[in-house]
Amino acid sequence: MPVAMKISDALVDDAKPYAAAEHRSVPKQIEYWARIGKAVTDNPELPVSMVREIMLAQQERLAGQAAEYQFG
């Protein structure tokens, strides 16, 4: 459910170039940052890059793009 929130102009300005580069809206970019921040907080032992890769892998699986890993 969407909720209206007041956020700083500075955060919005920071998000604009990232949103454009990733083809997201500014609100979606800020939501993405929040999801990564939550995942990193929940998993402090993992590097941010690994958290991002795990999140990507989960979405690829949901989109039917995952392939079984082949050892060797």
N, C-alpha and C positions, 0 to 999 in steps of 0.2 A: 504494500500500500504506500503510495507516494506521500511524503510528509514535507511540508514547507519548512526550510531551515534558514536561519540567518548565518551566513559565513562571511569572513572578511573579504574585502576587495582584493587584498594582496594574494590570498589563496586562489581566487578566481583568475587573477592576472597570471599567477604562476602556472595554472592549469591550462591556459589557452594554447600555448605552443605545443605542449604535450598532447592535448586533445586533437589538435590539427594534425600532428605527425602520426598519431595512431588512428585517425579517422573516427574519433569519438566526439560526442558533445562534451562541453565543459562539465555539466553535472555528471555525466557518465565517467569522465576522467577522474573526478573527485571521488566518485563511488568506487572506482577501481583502486585508487590509492587507499581508501578506507579498508577495502577487502584485503589488500596486501598487508596493510598495517595490522589488522586483526590476526591474520594468519601468522605473521612474524611474531606477534605478541604471544600467540598460543603455542608457538614452536620456536622458542628462543635459541635452541641448539642448532637450528638450520640456517644457512646463509640465505639472504634475500633472493639471490639468483635461483637457488633450489626451490624456494617457495613458489616463485613465479613459474618455473618449469613444471612443478607439480600441478599448479592451477591450470596451466595450458594443457597438460596431459589429461586432466579430468574433463576439460571441455572437448578435447579431441575424442575421448571415449564416448561422451554423450552425443557427439555428432556422427558417431560411427566411423571415425577415422583412425581408430587404434588398431594396431597390429600386434600379434603375439610376438614377444621377444624370442629371438633365436640365439641360443648359446653357440659360441664357437664360430 
